[in-house]
């Protein structure tokens, strides 16, 4: 008859012990929690509080009426976007450019890091590292200026060479067929060195005795790469891939805003540039917010799915 009472008392004691343990742990690491406090305040002020603005996606937002007095319209902004004539074009552009960037931009830093890891000359390695990661600090405005100098049909260096060898000049920056390769290649040039830094750090953490054991077993360089190097950086590859998938619909607003123009817009217009035009140029803030929320939900679903798949390789984020 006293069994339920004893069980409840045991649960209360267990709960109290957990609370005591948690409080004791927080007191022990209070300095670390104090260091964490500015980050928590930053995310609360600049990330979570502004999320109330998501409500604009469900309103016919009017600047004169303000946030609270603008009328609710449910999912009309979402249906206007999905049923619009522009939907499939900008989705195709966004997905294709993102996938191209993922295919080339994700693998290239790994290859560069593996190649640099095999370089024995330290000075040569540092020179290559410096040259490859410096473009990361160059803005897209400057990058586009370099492209004009190289690719413009009149005085661009590439077209001068084409004319020199008897070929017709090409309008690289205005022909729709060239804009996607230019976007992907310029992004690759700008970020490959910066992306390789994390992989080089992961490669430095591999135990050298594993290579020694592999060499004693007669493993070739290719075998060492397959059985020692790649498993050693597998987790960092999976984590970065999961993070990158969460931004699969972020095709790069700054870059494409600079490079897109009236002539190549049909192949370069993405969700972000379309949202910019609708939200700031045409003042359809509710519609622009709805599209931004739509993109965020897709990214959230992708990152959860990718993290679940990554658990099979023990490389999940959470």
Secondary structure, 3 states (H helix, E strand, C coil): CCHHHHHHHHHHHHHHHHHHHHHHHHHHCHHHHHHHHHHHHHHHHHHHHHHHHHHHHHECCCCCCHHHHCCECCCHHHHHHHCCCCHHHHHHHHHHHHHHHHHHHHHHHHHHHHHHHCCCCHHHHHHHHHHHHHHHHCCHHHHHHHHHHHHCCCCCHHHHHHHHCCCCCCCCCCCHHHHHHHHHHHHHHHHHHHHHHHHHHHHHCCCHHHHHHHHHCCCCHHHHHHHHHHHHCHHHHHHHHHHHHHCCCCCCHHHHHHHCCCCCHHHHCCHHHHHHHHHHHCCCHHHHHHHHHHHHHHHHHHHHHHHHHHHHHCCCCC
